[in-house]
Amino acid sequence: MYKTLIVTGIMLLLTGLLWPWLSQCEWGRLPGDIFIEKGSLKLYIPMTTSLLISLLVRIFFWLEQLL
């Protein structure tokens, strides 16, 4: 449990430090993300982004289990 909290904290710290660079990347606008705009209605469904984040989290926990 402690190892998980420490690794999660380090990842959050790195994300915070790298945020100026990460915010300029095309995350959230990947091919496969659905964006519908009709009049004043705007609907955004980040399908590909969600799958990618899910995959990265799964790999993270798999690697943590190996340690």
Secondary structure, 3 states (H helix, E strand, C coil): CHHHHHHHHHHHHHHHHHHHHHCCCCCCCCCCCEEEEECCEEEEECHHHHHHHHHHHHHHHHHHHHC
